[in-house]
């Protein structure tokens, strides 16, 4: 004798299957949006930083080139270039690796433009570093002419 009423085990199996499908859909969506890769990159960076701290518990000495305005400009230029190049995971790792008391904060986009005396960039989709190179090439050409 067959009944159309599912028993408790069938309902549990159906819920388990729905949960698995939902998890897979969520994971695929997060992966497609790049969040999974970004989290993995952040986790790797945190692991490397933890290992580095464990192997050298004293403060890491200043490395030449990081201090002062020039260090802040260089870091901001690299971060800007990574962002415009779509290298967000590398950018995240760089931020983690160059954060803390031994690394000054990078300049903001506006501060960077002010420091470099670039009041506007003709092509907003290009990194500031490209604008600097274009500006430099244009100056060399005008001197040569």
Residue pairs with C-beta under 8 A, 6 or more apart in sequence:
6 14
27 36
30 36
31 37
34 88
37 89
38 88
38 89
38 92
40 89
41 89
41 90
41 92
41 93
42 92
42 93
42 96
44 93
45 92
45 93
45 96
45 97
46 96
48 97
49 96
49 97
52 60
59 101
59 102
60 102
61 102
62 102
63 102
65 71
65 74
66 75
66 98
66 102
66 103
66 104
67 104
68 104
69 115
71 103
71 104
72 104
72 105
72 106
72 107
73 107
73 112
73 115
73 116
75 98
75 103
75 104
75 106
75 107
76 106
76 107
76 108
76 109
76 111
76 112
77 112
77 127
77 128
77 129
77 132
78 94
79 91
79 94
79 95
79 106
80 109
80 112
80 127
80 128
80 129
81 127
81 128
81 129
82 88
82 90
82 91
82 94
83 91
83 127
84 125
84 126
84 127
85 127
107 115
109 128
112 128
113 119
113 120
113 121
113 128
116 128
116 132
118 128
118 131
118 132
118 135
121 128
121 131
122 131
123 130
123 131
